[in-house]
């Protein structure tokens, strides 16, 4: 199985690209969804997150209010690092488990792990190929602050979230391939189709050479 990482700065197009790769037949694992599960009641990180950040982050139903938690951690890098230290280990363990399940079901699959902090968490070292999404800083800020189609953050909140991640240029330097999401959806799709063809060729090559098969 070919293991592919997909990352990039916040609001640079990861969700769009991963949806296209899923449509083309890739098996997709979304780390953010796993992280959300880990902080739900009964999740592996729930109790420790509540102990660390207090019951003030909870809704009346006992759920973690991610907006309240985000307001705390994105305003304080030390608090964000603490949250990541709690949540990352069980997320990485679950990612590895799901990848193993993917491979058991289909040894010749192309599996895509989509994660905002893929490189920061060190998970890129377990993968065969790294794809990074990119758009201009101005587009990134606009996508975060627009209401309706965007995320409706204030400019300060948006800048905090951008600053909390590894700079986009550094991610691009580490990438095997960059998908430019600064243009039209059609422009992005053309790049993704070309990427999928390349990945298919890589997987076909691995399947013909058992010595390098996952």
MIDOSE-1310 file (N, C-alpha, C; in nm, 2 decimals, decimal comma, always signed):
residues 214
xxxx	+0,08/-0,12/+0,00/+0,00/+0,00/+0,00/+0,09/+0,12/+0,00; +0,05/+0,22/-0,07/+0,12/+0,35/-0,08/+0,06/+0,44/+0,02; +0,14/+0,49/+0,11/+0,10/+0,59/+0,22/+0,14/+0,73/+0,18; +0,04/+0,82/+0,17/+0,06/+0,95/+0,12/+0,01/+1,05/+0,23
xxxx	+0,09/+1,15/+0,26/+0,05/+1,25/+0,35/+0,01/+1,38/+0,28; -0,10/+1,44/+0,33/-0,15/+1,56/+0,27/-0,16/+1,67/+0,38; -0,09/+1,77/+0,37/-0,09/+1,88/+0,47/-0,08/+2,01/+0,40; -0,07/+2,12/+0,48/-0,06/+2,25/+0,44/-0,11/+2,34/+0,54
xxxx	-0,09/+2,47/+0,53/-0,14/+2,57/+0,62/-0,29/+2,57/+0,63; -0,35/+2,62/+0,74/-0,49/+2,63/+0,76/-0,55/+2,71/+0,64; -0,66/+2,66/+0,59/-0,74/+2,73/+0,48/-0,66/+2,74/+0,35; -0,57/+2,65/+0,32/-0,50/+2,65/+0,20/-0,55/+2,55/+0,09
xxxx	-0,66/+2,48/+0,13/-0,72/+2,39/+0,03/-0,71/+2,24/+0,05; -0,67/+2,20/+0,17/-0,66/+2,06/+0,20/-0,79/+1,98/+0,19; -0,90/+2,04/+0,24/-1,03/+1,97/+0,24/-1,07/+1,95/+0,09; -1,05/+2,05/+0,01/-1,09/+2,04/-0,13/-1,01/+1,93/-0,20
xxxx	-0,88/+1,93/-0,18/-0,79/+1,83/-0,24/-0,82/+1,69/-0,19; -0,84/+1,67/-0,06/-0,86/+1,54/-0,01/-1,00/+1,48/-0,06; -1,10/+1,57/-0,08/-1,22/+1,53/-0,14/-1,21/+1,48/-0,28; -1,12/+1,55/-0,36/-1,10/+1,51/-0,49/-1,03/+1,37/-0,50
xxxx	-0,93/+1,35/-0,41/-0,85/+1,23/-0,41/-0,95/+1,11/-0,37; -1,04/+1,14/-0,28/-1,14/+1,04/-0,24/-1,22/+1,00/-0,36; -1,27/+1,10/-0,43/-1,35/+1,07/-0,55/-1,27/+0,98/-0,65; -1,14/+1,00/-0,66/-1,06/+0,93/-0,76/-1,03/+0,79/-0,71
xxxx	-1,07/+0,75/-0,58/-1,05/+0,62/-0,54/-0,95/+0,60/-0,42; -0,89/+0,70/-0,37/-0,80/+0,69/-0,26/-0,88/+0,66/-0,13; -0,81/+0,58/-0,05/-0,87/+0,57/+0,09/-0,82/+0,68/+0,17; -0,91/+0,75/+0,24/-0,87/+0,88/+0,31/-0,89/+0,87/+0,46
xxxx	-0,79/+0,92/+0,53/-0,79/+0,92/+0,68/-0,77/+1,07/+0,71; -0,87/+1,13/+0,78/-0,87/+1,27/+0,82/-0,84/+1,29/+0,97; -0,72/+1,34/+1,00/-0,67/+1,34/+1,13/-0,75/+1,43/+1,22; -0,80/+1,54/+1,17/-0,88/+1,63/+1,25/-1,01/+1,57/+1,30
xxxx	-1,07/+1,48/+1,22/-1,19/+1,41/+1,26/-1,15/+1,31/+1,38; -1,04/+1,25/+1,36/-0,99/+1,16/+1,47/-0,97/+1,24/+1,60; -0,90/+1,35/+1,58/-0,88/+1,44/+1,70/-1,01/+1,48/+1,77; -1,11/+1,51/+1,69/-1,24/+1,55/+1,75/-1,30/+1,44/+1,83
xxxx	-1,28/+1,31/+1,77/-1,33/+1,20/+1,84/-1,26/+1,17/+1,98; -1,13/+1,21/+1,98/-1,05/+1,18/+2,10/-1,09/+1,27/+2,21; -1,15/+1,39/+2,18/-1,19/+1,48/+2,29/-1,34/+1,48/+2,32; -1,41/+1,38/+2,26/-1,55/+1,36/+2,29/-1,56/+1,28/+2,42
xxxx	-1,67/+1,29/+2,49/-1,69/+1,21/+2,62/-1,66/+1,06/+2,59; -1,57/+1,00/+2,67/-1,53/+0,87/+2,64/-1,41/+0,85/+2,55; -1,37/+0,96/+2,49/-1,25/+0,96/+2,40/-1,13/+0,95/+2,48; -1,02/+0,91/+2,42/-0,89/+0,88/+2,49/-0,83/+1,00/+2,55
xxxx	-0,86/+1,12/+2,50/-0,80/+1,25/+2,55/-0,90/+1,33/+2,63; -1,02/+1,29/+2,64/-1,13/+1,38/+2,69/-1,10/+1,42/+2,84; -1,08/+1,32/+2,92/-1,06/+1,35/+3,07/-0,94/+1,44/+3,09; -0,83/+1,41/+3,02/-0,71/+1,49/+3,05/-0,72/+1,63/+3,00
xxxx	-0,79/+1,65/+2,88/-0,82/+1,78/+2,83/-0,90/+1,86/+2,93; -1,01/+1,80/+2,99/-1,09/+1,87/+3,08/-1,01/+1,90/+3,21; -0,93/+1,81/+3,25/-0,85/+1,84/+3,37/-0,75/+1,96/+3,35; -0,69/+1,96/+3,23/-0,59/+2,06/+3,20/-0,66/+2,20/+3,17
xxxx	-0,77/+2,20/+3,11/-0,83/+2,33/+3,07/-0,95/+2,37/+3,14; -1,00/+2,28/+3,23/-1,11/+2,32/+3,32/-1,25/+2,29/+3,26; -1,35/+2,28/+3,34/-1,48/+2,25/+3,30/-1,55/+2,37/+3,23; -1,48/+2,48/+3,23/-1,54/+2,60/+3,16/-1,54/+2,58/+3,01
xxxx	-1,46/+2,48/+2,96/-1,46/+2,46/+2,81/-1,57/+2,37/+2,77; -1,66/+2,32/+2,86/-1,76/+2,23/+2,83/-1,89/+2,29/+2,81; -1,97/+2,23/+2,72/-2,11/+2,28/+2,70/-2,20/+2,22/+2,82; -2,32/+2,26/+2,83/-2,41/+2,21/+2,94/-2,42/+2,06/+2,93
xxxx	-2,40/+2,00/+2,81/-2,42/+1,86/+2,79/-2,29/+1,78/+2,81; -2,18/+1,86/+2,85/-2,06/+1,79/+2,88/-1,96/+1,77/+2,76; -2,00/+1,83/+2,65/-1,91/+1,82/+2,53/-1,81/+1,93/+2,54; -1,69/+1,90/+2,48/-1,59/+2,01/+2,47/-1,63/+2,11/+2,36
xxxx	-1,64/+2,24/+2,40/-1,68/+2,35/+2,31/-1,55/+2,39/+2,24; -1,53/+2,34/+2,12/-1,40/+2,36/+2,05/-1,37/+2,51/+2,03; -1,48/+2,60/+2,02/-1,45/+2,74/+2,00/-1,39/+2,80/+2,13; -1,44/+2,76/+2,25/-1,39/+2,80/+2,37/-1,24/+2,75/+2,39
xxxx	-1,22/+2,62/+2,36/-1,09/+2,57/+2,37/-0,99/+2,64/+2,28; -1,04/+2,66/+2,15/-0,95/+2,73/+2,06/-0,91/+2,87/+2,10; -1,01/+2,94/+2,16/-0,98/+3,08/+2,21/-0,87/+3,08/+2,31; -0,86/+2,97/+2,39/-0,76/+2,96/+2,49/-0,62/+2,92/+2,43
xxxx	-0,62/+2,82/+2,35/-0,49/+2,77/+2,31/-0,43/+2,85/+2,19; -0,51/+2,91/+2,11/-0,45/+2,99/+2,00/-0,40/+3,12/+2,04; -0,44/+3,16/+2,17/-0,38/+3,29/+2,22/-0,26/+3,26/+2,30; -0,22/+3,14/+2,32/-0,11/+3,11/+2,41/-0,03/+2,98/+2,36
xxxx	+0,08/+3,00/+2,29/+0,15/+2,89/+2,23/+0,18/+2,78/+2,33; +0,21/+2,81/+2,46/+0,24/+2,71/+2,56/+0,12/+2,62/+2,58; +0,00/+2,68/+2,59/-0,13/+2,61/+2,61/-0,16/+2,52/+2,49; -0,13/+2,57/+2,37/-0,15/+2,50/+2,25/-0,05/+2,37/+2,24
xxxx	+0,07/+2,40/+2,28/+0,16/+2,28/+2,29/+0,12/+2,18/+2,39; +0,06/+2,22/+2,50/+0,01/+2,13/+2,60/-0,11/+2,05/+2,54; -0,20/+2,12/+2,47/-0,31/+2,04/+2,41/-0,26/+1,94/+2,31; -0,17/+1,98/+2,23/-0,11/+1,89/+2,13/-0,04/+1,77/+2,20
xxxx	+0,02/+1,79/+2,31/+0,09/+1,69/+2,38/-0,01/+1,58/+2,43; -0,13/+1,63/+2,46/-0,23/+1,54/+2,51/-0,30/+1,46/+2,40; -0,33/+1,54/+2,29/-0,42/+1,48/+2,19/-0,34/+1,40/+2,08; -0,21/+1,44/+2,05/-0,14/+1,38/+1,94/-0,11/+1,23/+1,96
xxxx	-0,07/+1,19/+2,08/-0,03/+1,04/+2,09/-0,15/+0,95/+2,06; -0,27/+0,97/+2,11/-0,38/+0,88/+2,07/-0,42/+0,90/+1,93; -0,41/+1,02/+1,88/-0,44/+1,04/+1,73/-0,35/+0,96/+1,65; -0,22/+0,97/+1,67/-0,12/+0,90/+1,59/-0,14/+0,75/+1,60
xxxx	-0,17/+0,70/+1,72/-0,20/+0,56/+1,74/-0,32/+0,51/+1,66; -0,42/+0,59/+1,66/-0,54/+0,56/+1,58/-0,51/+0,57/+1,43; -0,43/+0,66/+1,39/-0,40/+0,67/+1,25/-0,32/+0,55/+1,20; -0,23/+0,50/+1,28/-0,15/+0,38/+1,25/-0,25/+0,26/+1,24
xxxx	-0,34/+0,25/+1,34/-0,44/+0,14/+1,34/-0,52/+0,14/+1,21; -0,57/+0,26/+1,17/-0,66/+0,27/+1,06/-0,58/+0,24/+0,93; -0,46/+0,28/+0,92/-0,37/+0,25/+0,80/-0,35/+0,10/+0,79; -0,33/+0,04/+0,90/-0,31/-0,11/+0,90/-0,44/-0,18/+0,85
xxxx	-0,55/-0,12/+0,89/-0,68/-0,18/+0,85/-0,70/-0,16/+0,70; -0,67/-0,04/+0,65/-0,67/-0,01/+0,51/-0,59/-0,11/+0,43; -0,47/-0,14/+0,48/-0,38/-0,22/+0,40/-0,43/-0,37/+0,41; -0,49/-0,41/+0,52/-0,54/-0,54/+0,53/-0,65/-0,56/+0,43
xxxx	-0,74/-0,46/+0,42/-0,85/-0,47/+0,33/-0,81/-0,46/+0,18; -0,71/-0,38/+0,15/-0,66/-0,36/+0,01/-0,51/-0,33/+0,01; -0,43/-0,44/+0,00/-0,28/-0,42/+0,00/-0,23/-0,33/-0,11; -0,31/-0,30/-0,21/-0,26/-0,22/-0,33/-0,33/-0,08/-0,33
xxxx	-0,39/-0,04/-0,21/-0,46/+0,09/-0,21/-0,36/+0,20/-0,21; -0,41/+0,32/-0,24/-0,34/+0,45/-0,21/-0,41/+0,51/-0,09; -0,34/+0,52/+0,02/-0,40/+0,57/+0,14/-0,35/+0,71/+0,17; -0,44/+0,81/+0,19/-0,40/+0,95/+0,21/-0,44/+0,99/+0,35
xxxx	-0,34/+1,03/+0,42/-0,35/+1,09/+0,56/-0,36/+1,24/+0,55; -0,47/+1,30/+0,58/-0,48/+1,45/+0,57/-0,48/+1,50/+0,71; -0,38/+1,59/+0,74/-0,36/+1,64/+0,87/-0,29/+1,77/+0,87; -0,34/+1,87/+0,94/-0,28/+2,00/+0,94/-0,14/+2,00/+1,00
xxxx	-0,13/+1,92/+1,11/+0,00/+1,91/+1,18/+0,08/+1,78/+1,15; +0,07/+1,74/+1,03/+0,13/+1,61/+0,99/+0,28/+1,61/+1,02; +0,35/+1,72/+0,97/+0,49/+1,73/+0,98/+0,53/+1,76/+1,13; +0,45/+1,85/+1,19/+0,48/+1,89/+1,33/+0,48/+1,77/+1,42
xxxx	+0,38/+1,68/+1,39/+0,37/+1,56/+1,48/+0,47/+1,45/+1,44; +0,55/+1,47/+1,33/+0,65/+1,37/+1,29/+0,59/+1,25/+1,22; +0,46/+1,26/+1,18/+0,40/+1,14/+1,12/+0,45/+1,13/+0,97; +0,50/+1,24/+0,91/+0,54/+1,23/+0,77/+0,65/+1,13/+0,75
xxxx	+0,73/+1,10/+0,86/+0,84/+1,01/+0,85/+0,79/+0,86/+0,83; +0,66/+0,84/+0,85/+0,60/+0,70/+0,83/+0,54/+0,69/+0,70; +0,55/+0,79/+0,61/+0,47/+0,79/+0,49/+0,57/+0,79/+0,37; +0,51/+0,75/+0,25/+0,60/+0,73/+0,13/+0,61/+0,86/+0,05
xxxx	+0,51/+0,95/+0,07/+0,51/+1,07/-0,02/+0,43/+1,18/+0,05; +0,48/+1,30/+0,04/+0,42/+1,41/+0,11/+0,37/+1,52/+0,01; +0,24/+1,55/+0,02/+0,18/+1,65/-0,07/+0,14/+1,77/+0,02; +0,17/+1,89/-0,02/+0,14/+2,01/+0,05/+0,05/+2,10/-0,03
xxxx	-0,06/+2,15/+0,03/-0,14/+2,25/-0,04/-0,09/+2,39/-0,01; -0,12/+2,48/-0,10/-0,07/+2,62/-0,09/-0,17/+2,72/-0,16; -0,18/+2,84/-0,10/-0,24/+2,95/-0,16/-0,17/+3,07/-0,11; -0,21/+3,19/-0,16/-0,14/+3,31/-0,12/-0,18/+3,34/+0,03
xxxx	-0,09/+3,41/+0,10/-0,12/+3,45/+0,24/-0,25/+3,54/+0,24; -0,27/+3,62/+0,14/-0,39/+3,71/+0,14/-0,51/+3,62/+0,12; -0,51/+3,52/+0,04/-0,62/+3,43/+0,02/-0,65/+3,35/+0,15; -0,54/+3,31/+0,22/-0,56/+3,23/+0,34/-0,63/+3,32/+0,44
xxxx	-0,59/+3,44/+0,46/-0,65/+3,53/+0,56/-0,80/+3,56/+0,52; -0,82/+3,58/+0,39/-0,96/+3,60/+0,35/-1,05/+3,49/+0,37; -1,00/+3,37/+0,35/-1,08/+3,24/+0,37/-1,12/+3,22/+0,51; -1,03/+3,27/+0,60/-1,05/+3,25/+0,74/-1,15/+3,35/+0,80
xxxx	-1,15/+3,47/+0,74/-1,23/+3,58/+0,80/-1,36/+3,61/+0,73; -1,38/+3,55/+0,61/-1,51/+3,57/+0,55/-1,62/+3,50/+0,62; -1,73/+3,57/+0,63/-1,85/+3,50/+0,69/-1,92/+3,43/+0,58; -2,00/+3,33/+0,62/-2,07/+3,25/+0,51/-1,98/+3,15/+0,45
xxxx	-1,91/+3,19/+0,35/-1,83/+3,09/+0,28/-1,70/+3,06/+0,35; -1,65/+3,15/+0,44/-1,53/+3,13/+0,51/-1,56/+3,08/+0,65; -1,46/+3,11/+0,74/-1,48/+3,05/+0,88/-1,52/+3,16/+0,98; -1,53/+3,29/+0,93/-1,59/+3,39/+1,02/-1,51/+3,43/+1,13
xxxx	-1,37/+3,41/+1,13/-1,29/+3,45/+1,24/-1,26/+3,60/+1,23; -1,22/+3,66/+1,34/-1,16/+3,79/+1,33/-1,02/+3,79/+1,27; -0,97/+3,90/+1,22/-0,84/+3,90/+1,17/-0,74/+3,86/+1,27; -0,75/+3,90/+1,40/-0,66/+3,86/+1,50/-0,67/+3,71/+1,52
xxxx	-0,79/+3,65/+1,53/-0,80/+3,51/+1,54/-0,73/+3,43/+1,43; -0,76/+3,48/+1,31/-0,70/+3,42/+1,19/-0,55/+3,42/+1,19; -0,49/+3,54/+1,23/-0,35/+3,55/+1,23/-0,29/+3,46/+1,34; -0,36/+3,44/+1,45/-0,32/+3,35/+1,56/-0,31/+3,21/+1,51
xxxx	-0,41/+3,17/+1,44/-0,41/+3,03/+1,39/-0,31/+3,00/+1,28; -0,29/+3,10/+1,19/-0,18/+3,09/+1,09/-0,04/+3,08/+1,16; -0,02/+3,17/+1,26/+0,11/+3,17/+1,33/+0,13/+3,05/+1,41; +0,03/+2,98/+1,45/+0,04/+2,86/+1,54/+0,10/+2,74/+1,46
xxxx	+0,10/+2,75/+1,33/+0,15/+2,64/+1,24/+0,28/+2,66/+1,18; +0,35/+2,56/+1,14/+0,47/+2,57/+1,07/+0,45/+2,66/+0,94; +0,54/+2,76/+0,91/+0,52/+2,84/+0,80/+0,50/+2,76/+0,67; +0,41/+2,81/+0,58/+0,38/+2,74/+0,46/+0,50/+2,72/+0,37
xxxx	+0,60/+2,81/+0,37/+0,72/+2,80/+0,29/+0,80/+2,68/+0,34; +0,81/+2,66/+0,47/+0,88/+2,55/+0,52/+0,82/+2,42/+0,48; +0,68/+2,41/+0,49/+0,61/+2,29/+0,45/+0,64/+2,26/+0,30; +0,64/+2,37/+0,22/+0,66/+2,35/+0,08/+0,80/+2,30/+0,05
xxxx	+0,90/+2,34/+0,13/+1,03/+2,29/+0,11/+1,04/+2,14/+0,14; +0,96/+2,09/+0,23/+0,96/+1,95/+0,27/+0,88/+1,86/+0,18; +0,80/+1,92/+0,09/+0,70/+1,85/+0,01/+0,76/+1,77/-0,10; +0,71/+1,66/-0,14/+0,74/+1,59/-0,26/+0,66/+1,65/-0,38
xxxx	+0,55/+1,71/-0,34/+0,46/+1,77/-0,44/+0,38/+1,88/-0,38; +0,37/+2,00/-0,45/+0,28/+2,11/-0,40/+0,16/+2,12/-0,49; +0,04/+2,13/-0,43/-0,08/+2,16/-0,51/-0,11/+2,31/-0,49; -0,11/+2,38/-0,60/-0,14/+2,53/-0,59/-0,29/+2,55/-0,59
xxxx	-0,35/+2,59/-0,48/-0,49/+2,61/-0,46/-0,53/+2,75/-0,47; -0,45/+2,83/-0,53/-0,47/+2,98/-0,54/-0,56/+3,02/-0,66; -0,59/+2,92/-0,75/-0,66/+2,95/-0,87/-0,80/+2,90/-0,86; -0,86/+2,86/-0,97/-0,99/+2,81/-0,98/-1,00/+2,66/-0,93
xxxx	-1,12/+2,61/-0,90/-1,14/+2,47/-0,86/-1,09/+2,38/-0,98; -1,12/+2,42/-1,10/-1,07/+2,34/-1,22/-0,92/+2,33/-1,22; -0,85/+2,44/-1,19/-0,71/+2,44/-1,19/-0,66/+2,34/-1,08; -0,72/+2,35/-0,97/-0,68/+2,25/-0,86/-0,71/+2,11/-0,90
xxxx	-0,82/+2,09/-0,96/-0,86/+1,95/-1,00/-0,76/+1,89/-1,10; -0,72/+1,97/-1,19/-0,62/+1,93/-1,29/-0,49/+1,88/-1,23; -0,45/+1,95/-1,13/-0,33/+1,91/-1,06/-0,35/+1,78/-0,98; -0,47/+1,77/-0,92/-0,50/+1,65/-0,84/-0,51/+1,53/-0,93
xxxx	-0,57/+1,54/-1,04/-0,58/+1,43/-1,14/-0,44/+1,39/-1,18; -0,35/+1,48/-1,21/-0,21/+1,45/-1,24/-0,14/+1,38/-1,13; -0,16/+1,43/-1,00/-0,10/+1,37/-0,89/-0,15/+1,23/-0,87; -0,28/+1,21/-0,89/-0,33/+1,07/-0,87/-0,27/+0,97/-0,97
xxxx	-0,25/+1,02/-1,09/-0,19/+0,93/-1,19/-0,04/+0,90/-1,15; +0,03/+1,00/-1,10/+0,16/+0,97/-1,05/+0,16/+0,87/-0,93; +0,07/+0,89/-0,84/+0,06/+0,80/-0,72/+0,03/+0,66/-0,77; -0,06/+0,65/-0,87/-0,10/+0,52/-0,92/+0,02/+0,45/-0,98
xxxx	+0,10/+0,52/-1,05/+0,22/+0,47/-1,11/+0,32/+0,42/-1,00; +0,33/+0,50/-0,89/+0,42/+0,46/-0,78/+0,37/+0,33/-0,71; +0,24/+0,32/-0,69/+0,18/+0,20/-0,63/+0,19/+0,08/-0,72; +0,17/+0,10/-0,85/+0,19/-0,01/-0,94/+0,33/-0,06/-0,94
xxxx	+0,43/+0,03/-0,93/+0,57/+0,00/-0,92/+0,60/-0,08/-0,80; +0,54/-0,04/-0,69/+0,56/-0,12/-0,56/+0,51/-0,26/-0,57; +0,39/-0,27/-0,63/+0,32/-0,40/-0,64/+0,40/-0,50/-0,72; +0,48/-0,45/-0,82/+0,56/-0,53/-0,90/+0,70/-0,57/-0,84
xxxx	+0,73/-0,50/-0,73/+0,86/-0,52/-0,66/+0,83/-0,55/-0,51; +0,80/-0,67/-0,48/+0,77/-0,71/-0,34/+0,87/-0,66/-0,24; +1,00/-0,64/-0,28/+1,10/-0,60/-0,19/+1,07/-0,47/-0,12; +1,00/-0,38/-0,20/+0,97/-0,25/-0,14/+0,83/-0,23/-0,11
xx	+0,75/-0,34/-0,11/+0,61/-0,33/-0,08/+0,59/-0,30/+0,07; +0,49/-0,22/+0,10/+0,46/-0,19/+0,24/+0,42/-0,31/+0,32
